[in-house]
Amino acid sequence: MARHLITSALPYINGIKHLGNMVGSMLPADVYARYLRQRGHDVLYICATDEHGTPAELAAKERGLPVDEFCAQAHDAQKAVYDGFELAFDYFGRSSSPENREITQHFARRLNENGFIEERAIRQVYSPADGRFLPDRYVEGTCPHCGYDKARGDQCENCTRVLDPTDLINPRSAISGSTDLEVRETKHLFLLQSKLQHEVEEWVARHEDEWPQLASSIARKWLNEGLHDRAITRDLDWGVPVPADTWPELAAEGKVFYVWFDAPIEYIGATKEWADQDPQDRDWKSWWYEADTGENPVRYTQFMAKDNVPFHTVMFPATELGVREPWKKVDYVKAFNWLTYYGGKFSTSQRRGVFTDQALDILPADYWRYFLIANAPESDDSSFTWEHFTATVNKDLADTLGNFVNRVLSFSRKRFGDEVPAGAAAGESETRLGEEIAGLLAEYETQMDALQYRKAAAALRALWSAGNSYLEEKAPWLEIKTNPEGAALTLRTAMNLIHLYSVVSQPFIPSSAQAMRSAFALADDTATWVTADGARSLDSVPAGTAFTVPPVLFAKITDEDLEAYKERFGGAPE
């Protein structure tokens, strides 16, 4: 089996994330990691909070806390939400860790030794009212490209264009709001990306045909515009410090590395954090260093929304190439468009849309996991509406899957007791059903392997629907009146479908899948993947197996619930 390294874009530390952030990175990564583990692969899923830079300082200032204390609290709060969503990280780290500091400084020293870092005097925005230079995100104003009036000095949230603070129209301090800004000279370190343009182009060319069009087109756009040398240090109090042994003057001035320099390195740093917890059995370098050699190479897949694509397909690969060491670079970039809220953007900074902690307060995680993946914004943006969410939950989860499980187990217990009935031998209907299930399972696997989430969800839904069609065809509630042995066969076959559903549904709805699987008193309660032969035979739950009827898996969302959600969070704009 292959070794799979999986990372999802690091969530910023400044507040609980919204559903758009969840579906654009962490959730699809979790679904894929769960699927690969079930298929028997060696998987390492790494993520972390992104704790440096302006967002952390501003959020800490707003809360009246020291920034390190704020980050520690916020990390725990975010991790609690991700646990609630059942995100099965192998490790969820922190970019402020000693490990990330060590590796980031190592990268900087090596880039410097190789001639890819240069110290330059630049003119930077200074705020007399705040008594400090303002890093990119401390400057807000109007985007010169799209006119968005809340653009930040590093990137416009609306059109995703990368900016410099001096590009903004009517700039103001994000700290004090002062528009009395000056431009003064200061020194910073620059990564000479222009020197690495050709190497990055060659590297992208070897991978872009495999990537989704969204990822490859963004990378190609950046390369066609030409890579520019970019400052990698900032005037902040919080971050990975510039090492004094290499740049003593800048270190004395308190310069730290730009968050977008150290954040991607945290993928490696978090892996070392994971290994340091159990150094006897965990070799972090086997996942990241010289990973393209040996008999069992690592396949590295990254998950992110489209605004993160340039940093992961161009800037971080340029950094890795410039270090001149065999660090593992990404093989496949799964990029997502936006999930909108009634056509408008979810926004952490503006608290627009449903946030992940609020979602869990309303309904269990599986409701959200299924809806988000089944409507993942892959080829284009997709819109969250309460009406669509309600219809999906009620039709797919409550009616198609939940009702099937409940009616089969309840009816069988009522007529045959608390053990799976034996009944007649499988007949033509069961043979036909087995072939159908095997074909649908193959389609599901094909789409999961290709990371086509909407199509995978459609295949999973088709598997659930096949069980309902079989039940309607055989009608055991009528069959039992004239052919009890046949009705027992039908119910035994349906129970085996429930067990199959419990296995193949686990990547999407892990808690509900466990509830289905736990209904059967089987010695082996693992979710080992179903083989094609197993799908055809439908015999994983033998006659005589004790079972229970689990509580209702999915409660329907009522009209009253729908109206209450719209009242709380807002519905379609007037």
Long-range contacts (C-beta under 8 A, 24 or more apart in sequence): 1-39, 1-40, 1-41, 1-42, 2-41, 2-42, 2-296, 2-299, 3-41, 3-42, 3-43, 3-44, 3-287, 3-296, 3-297, 3-298, 3-299, 4-33, 4-36, 4-41, 4-42, 4-43, 4-44, 4-298, 4-299, 4-300, 4-301, 5-44, 5-46, 5-287, 5-288, 5-291, 5-298, 5-299, 5-300, 5-301, 5-328, 6-32, 6-33, 6-36, 6-43, 6-44, 6-45, 6-46, 6-300, 6-301, 6-302, 6-303, 7-45, 7-46, 7-47, 7-267, 7-300, 7-301, 7-302, 7-303, 8-45, 8-47, 8-302, 8-303, 8-304, 9-302, 9-303, 9-304, 9-305, 9-308, 9-312, 10-47, 10-48, 10-49, 10-50, 10-95, 10-263, 10-266, 10-267, 11-47, 11-49, 11-50, 11-78, 12-49, 12-50, 12-55, 12-56, 12-348, 13-49, 13-50, 13-51, 13-55, 13-56, 13-59, 13-70, 13-71, 13-74, 13-75, 13-78, 14-55, 14-56, 14-58, 14-59, 14-74, 14-348, 15-59, 15-74, 15-348, 16-77, 16-78, 16-81, 16-355, 16-356, 16-357, 17-78, 17-81, 17-348, 17-355, 17-356, 18-346, 18-347, 18-348, 18-352, 18-353, 18-354, 18-355, 18-356, 19-339, 19-346, 19-353, 19-354, 19-355, 19-356, 19-359, 19-368, 19-372, 19-384, 20-305, 20-338, 20-339, 20-340, 20-341, 20-345, 20-346, 20-353, 20-384, 21-305, 21-346, 21-348, 21-356, 22-85, 22-356, 22-368, 22-372, 23-336, 23-339, 23-372, 23-373, 23-376, 23-377, 24-303, 24-304, 24-305, 24-336, 24-338, 24-339, 24-377, 25-303, 25-304, 25-305, 25-308, 25-336, 26-82, 26-85, 26-87, 26-303, 27-85, 27-87, 27-369, 27-372, 27-373, 28-303, 28-334, 28-336, 28-373, 28-376, 28-451, 28-453, 29-301, 29-303, 30-85, 30-86, 30-87, 30-88, 30-89, 30-507, 31-369, 31-373, 31-453, 31-507, 31-508, 32-301, 32-303, 32-334, 32-448, 32-451, 32-507, 33-88, 34-88, 34-506, 34-507, 34-510, 35-448, 35-507, 38-503, 38-506, 38-507, 38-527, 38-528, 38-529, 39-529, 40-528, 40-529, 43-90, 44-90, 44-271, 44-274, 44-287, 45-88, 45-89, 45-90, 46-89, 46-90, 46-91, 46-93, 46-267, 46-270, 46-271, 46-274, 47-87, 47-89, 47-91, 47-92, 47-93, 47-270, 48-91, 48-92, 48-93, 48-94, 48-95, 48-97, 48-266, 48-267, 48-269, 48-270, 48-273, 49-74, 49-75, 49-78, 49-79, 49-92, 49-93, 49-94, 49-95, 50-95, 50-259, 50-263, 50-266, 51-75, 51-94, 51-95, 51-96, 52-95, 52-96, 52-236, 52-238, 52-239, 52-240, 52-256, 52-257, 52-259, 52-262, 52-263, 53-135, 53-137, 53-234, 53-236, 53-238, 53-239, 53-258, 53-259, 53-260, 54-135, 54-136, 54-137, 54-138, 54-174, 54-236, 54-259, 55-137, 56-238, 57-236, 57-237, 57-238, 58-137, 58-138, 58-174, 58-175, 61-175, 67-237, 67-238, 68-96, 68-238, 71-96, 81-356, 81-357, 81-360, 84-356, 84-357, 84-360, 84-365, 85-356, 85-360, 85-365, 85-368, 85-369, 86-365, 86-369, 86-510, 86-511, 88-510, 90-274, 91-270, 91-271, 91-273, 91-274, 91-277, 92-270, 93-266, 93-269, 93-270, 93-273, 93-274, 94-270, 94-273, 95-262, 95-263, 95-266, 95-269, 95-270, 97-266, 97-269, 97-270, 97-273, 99-269, 99-270, 99-272, 99-273, 99-276, 100-240, 100-262, 100-265, 100-266, 100-268, 100-269, 100-270, 100-273, 101-240, 101-241, 101-269, 102-269, 103-265, 103-268, 103-269, 103-272, 104-240, 104-257, 104-261, 104-262, 104-265, 104-269, 105-240, 105-243, 107-265, 107-319, 107-323, 108-189, 108-232, 108-242, 108-243, 108-246, 108-257, 108-261, 109-243, 109-246, 110-322, 110-323, 110-324, 110-325, 111-191, 111-319, 111-322, 111-323, 112-246, 114-322, 114-323, 114-324, 115-192, 115-195, 116-191, 116-192, 116-195, 116-196, 116-322, 117-189, 117-190, 117-191, 117-192, 117-232, 118-189, 118-190, 118-192, 118-229, 119-187, 119-188, 119-189, 119-190, 119-247, 119-250, 120-187, 120-188, 120-189, 120-190, 120-231, 121-185, 121-186, 121-187, 122-185, 122-186, 122-187, 122-188, 122-231, 123-166, 123-183, 123-184, 123-185, 123-186, 124-165, 124-183, 124-184, 124-185, 124-186, 124-188, 124-235, 125-153, 125-165, 125-166, 125-171, 125-181, 125-182, 125-183, 126-181, 126-182, 126-183, 126-184, 127-173, 127-175, 127-176, 127-178, 127-180, 127-181, 127-182, 128-178, 128-180, 128-182, 129-173, 129-176, 129-178, 129-180, 130-173, 130-175, 130-176, 130-178, 132-235, 133-184, 133-186, 133-235, 134-165, 134-173, 134-174, 134-175, 134-181, 135-234, 135-235, 135-236, 136-163, 136-164, 136-165, 136-234, 137-174, 138-173, 138-174, 138-175, 139-165, 139-168, 139-171, 139-172, 139-173, 139-174, 139-181, 140-168, 140-171, 140-172, 140-173, 140-174, 141-168, 141-169, 141-170, 141-171, 141-172, 142-168, 142-169, 142-170, 143-168, 143-169, 144-168, 144-169, 150-349, 150-350, 154-260, 155-307, 157-307, 157-345, 157-347, 157-349, 158-345, 160-306, 160-307, 162-310, 186-235, 187-249, 187-250, 187-253, 188-231, 188-232, 188-233, 188-234, 188-250, 188-255, 189-231, 189-232, 189-233, 189-242, 189-247, 189-250, 189-255, 190-229, 190-230, 190-231, 190-232, 191-229, 191-230, 191-231, 191-232, 191-261, 191-318, 191-319, 191-322, 192-229, 193-227, 193-228, 193-229, 193-230, 193-315, 193-318, 194-226, 194-227, 194-228, 194-229, 195-322, 196-227, 196-318, 196-321, 196-322, 197-223, 197-226, 197-227, 199-318, 199-321, 200-227, 200-314, 200-317, 200-318, 200-321, 203-317, 203-321, 203-329, 204-313, 204-314, 204-317, 207-330, 207-331, 207-332, 210-331, 210-332, 211-313, 211-332, 211-333, 211-335, 212-333, 212-334, 212-335, 212-378, 212-451, 214-306, 214-309, 214-335, 214-336, 214-337, 214-378, 214-379, 215-309, 215-313, 215-333, 215-334, 215-335, 218-306, 218-309, 218-310, 218-313, 218-335, 219-309, 219-310, 219-313, 219-314, 222-310, 222-313, 222-314, 223-314, 227-314, 227-318, 230-315, 231-258, 232-257, 232-258, 232-261, 233-257, 233-258, 234-258, 234-259, 260-311, 260-315, 261-319, 264-311, 264-312, 264-315, 264-316, 264-319, 265-316, 265-319, 268-327, 287-328, 288-327, 288-328, 289-325, 289-326, 289-327, 289-328, 290-326, 291-326, 291-327, 291-328, 292-326, 292-328, 293-326, 298-328, 299-331, 299-332, 300-328, 300-329, 300-330, 300-331, 300-332, 301-330, 301-331, 301-332, 301-333, 301-334, 301-451, 302-330, 302-332, 302-333, 302-334, 303-334, 303-336, 304-333, 304-334, 304-335, 304-336, 305-335, 305-336, 305-337, 305-338, 306-335, 306-336, 306-337, 306-338, 309-333, 309-335, 332-451, 334-451, 336-376, 336-377, 336-378, 337-377, 337-378, 337-379, 337-380, 337-381, 337-382, 338-377, 338-381, 339-372, 339-375, 339-377, 339-381, 339-382, 339-383, 339-384, 340-381, 340-382, 340-383, 340-384, 341-383, 341-384, 341-570, 342-383, 342-384, 342-385, 342-570, 342-571, 342-572, 342-573, 343-383, 343-573, 344-573, 346-384, 353-384, 353-569, 354-384, 354-569, 358-569, 362-565, 363-393, 363-557, 364-511, 365-511, 366-397, 366-508, 366-509, 366-510, 366-511, 366-512, 366-554, 367-393, 367-397, 367-554, 369-508, 369-509, 369-510, 370-396, 370-397, 370-457, 370-508, 370-509, 373-453, 373-456, 373-457, 373-508, 374-453, 374-454, 374-457, 374-458, 374-461, 375-454, 376-453, 376-454, 378-452, 378-453, 378-454, 385-571, 385-572, 386-562, 386-565, 386-566, 386-569, 386-571, 387-562, 389-557, 390-557, 390-561, 390-562, 393-554, 393-556, 393-557, 394-556, 394-557, 396-461, 396-464, 397-509, 397-553, 397-554, 398-553, 398-554, 398-555, 398-556, 400-461, 400-464, 400-465, 400-468, 401-464, 401-501, 401-505, 401-512, 401-553, 401-554, 402-552, 402-553, 402-554, 404-464, 404-467, 404-468, 404-471, 404-494, 404-497, 404-498, 405-498, 405-501, 405-516, 405-519, 405-550, 405-553, 406-549, 406-552, 406-553, 407-471, 408-471, 408-491, 408-494, 408-495, 408-498, 409-495, 409-498, 409-519, 409-547, 409-548, 409-549, 409-550, 410-549, 411-476, 411-477, 411-491, 412-491, 412-495, 412-547, 413-547, 413-549, 415-480, 415-487, 415-491, 416-488, 416-491, 418-546, 418-547, 418-548, 419-543, 419-544, 419-545, 419-546, 419-547, 420-491, 420-492, 420-495, 420-520, 420-541, 420-542, 420-543, 420-544, 420-545, 420-547, 421-488, 421-491, 421-492, 421-543, 422-488, 422-492, 422-543, 422-544, 423-484, 423-485, 423-486, 423-487, 423-488, 423-489, 423-490, 423-491, 423-492, 423-543, 424-485, 424-486, 424-488, 424-489, 425-489, 426-489, 426-493, 426-538, 427-489, 429-470, 429-473, 429-474, 430-489, 430-493, 430-538, 433-466, 433-470, 433-493, 433-538, 434-535, 434-536, 434-537, 434-538, 435-536, 436-466, 437-463, 437-466, 437-497, 437-500, 437-535, 437-536, 437-538, 438-532, 438-535, 438-536, 440-466, 441-504, 441-530, 441-532, 441-535, 442-532, 444-504, 448-507, 457-508, 460-504, 460-505, 460-508, 463-500, 463-501, 463-504, 464-501, 466-497, 467-494, 467-497, 467-498, 467-501, 470-494, 470-497, 492-541, 492-543, 493-538, 495-520, 495-541, 495-547, 496-538, 496-539, 496-540, 496-541, 497-538, 499-540, 499-541, 500-530, 500-534, 500-535, 500-538, 500-540, 502-527, 503-527, 503-528, 503-529, 503-530, 504-529, 504-530, 512-553, 512-554, 515-550, 515-551, 515-553, 516-550, 516-553, 518-550, 519-547, 519-548, 519-549, 519-550, 520-545, 520-546, 520-547, 521-545, 521-546, 521-547
